[in-house]
Amino acid sequence: MPEDPQDKTEQPKIIIDDDWKAQAQAEKERLAQEMDAEPPAPEAPAGPADQQPAQGGSDGAGREVPPASFPILVNSLLTQTFFSLGAIADPASGRRYVDLALAKHHIDMLGVLEEKTKGNLTEDETKLLDRAIYEARMQYVQTAQAAQ
């Protein structure tokens, strides 16, 4: 006996798209490179001030350090997390390193920051921190699974 087509309920099709992972990774790397790439400072004529090393060593001369702020703090911890997960290459060697324990430490630091600042952040700061923690945890899980 033929089946009535109305009796069958159509099951939703599950489409797995692994390409988004590669796109997300490429986007993270592009953003990290943009953050690292600062426009070169205009050269000033050499003078007595130029002969003294910059604060923190001579390798920082000619570079502007952004003012301390909550977004800079969050981005610094997030960058360290991604570096520990191999998502950002070592600028000196070009190699990528994976240190899951160190990455977990940085993620835990973001969690401490979230806990200790709860109720004291603006809406934008809260969103920034929530997104950073989410992205860090997702990258950690993805890297940990790939390492197994």
N, C-alpha and C positions, 0 to 999 in steps of 0.2 A: 504494500500500500504506500503510495507516495506521501511524503511529509508535506504538511501545509506550511508554506514559507512564512506565514504570519506567526506560527508557533515558535519559530526559532528567534531567540533574542540575539541580536548582533553583539558580539563581544568587542570591546574596544581594542584596537590594535596598539601594541606597545612598540614604539620606535625608539631604538637606542642610538643615540648620536654621540659617538666618542669624539667627534671632531671639535665639539665645544671645549673640551678639556685642552686641546692643543691651542685653540684660539685664545682661551683665557690665559694660558701660560704665556703665550706670545705677547698678549696685552700687558701682563704683569712685568715681563722683561722690558718691554718698550717703555712703560712708565718708570721703571727703575732706572733705565738709561737716561731718560729725560731728567729725572731728579738728580742724577749724578753729573750730567752734562750742564755745566754752568757757562754762560758766555764769558769769554776771557775779559779780564779787567783791562781798561785802557792803560797803556803804559805811561807813567809819569816820568819826568826827568829825574835822573838819579840825584839824590841829595843826602844829607846826613841821616834823615829819617829812614831812607831806603837801605842804609848800611847796617841797621840794627835788625836782628832777627825778629820776626813776628812773634806775638805771644803764643806760647805753646810750641815753638820751634820755627826753623827757617822755611820749612816746606809749605807753610800756610800763607806765605807772602803773596799779596795780590788777589787773595780770595776773600770774598765777603761772607761772613757767617751770619745766617739769619738770626733775628732776635728770638730769644727763648719764648716759647709759647706752648700751649697745650697741643695744638695740632702737630707741631714739630716733635714734641715728646712722643706722641702716639706713632707718628710716622717713623721715628727713629727705632722704636721697639719693633714695629712691624718690619722694617727693613732688616734688622738684625735677625728676626725670625725667618724671613725669606732667605737670607744669606745662609743661615744654619740648615735650611732645608734644601739647599742646592739650587734654589730658584734664581739666585743672583750669583754671577761669577765673581771670584776674587779679582779685584782690579789689578793686583800686582802680577798674578800668574795666569789669569784667564781661566783657571780651573774652578770647578764647582765642588763644594764639599757638603756632605750631609752629616749632621750631628744632631740626632733626634733628641738627645737629652738636653742639649743646649737650646734647641728650638722649643722644647716643652718649657724650659725655664723662662724664656722670653714670653711665651704665651701666658704662663702663670703670672708674670710681671704685669702684663696687660690686664689680667683678671684682678690683681691687687689694685691696680689703678682704678679699675671700674668700681670695685668695692669701696675704696676709700674716698672716691669722689661722688658717690651716689647722692643725688639730691643737690649737688653743688655745681652742676654743669648746665650750660645752655643746651637748648634742643639740638643745635648743630653739633656741639661737642659730644653729646650723648650718641647721636647718630654716627659720628665719625668713629668713636670708640667701639660701638656695637659692631659696625661694619669691619673694623680692623680685627676684632676678636674673631668674628665669623670667618673672615678670609684666612686668618692665620690657622684656625682650627681645621678648616677644609683642606688647606695646603698640607698641614701636618698629616691628616688622615690619608690623603692621596699619596704622599711621599712614604709614609710608613707601610702602606699596603704594597707599594711598588718595591719596597726593600725586602718584603717577605718572599 
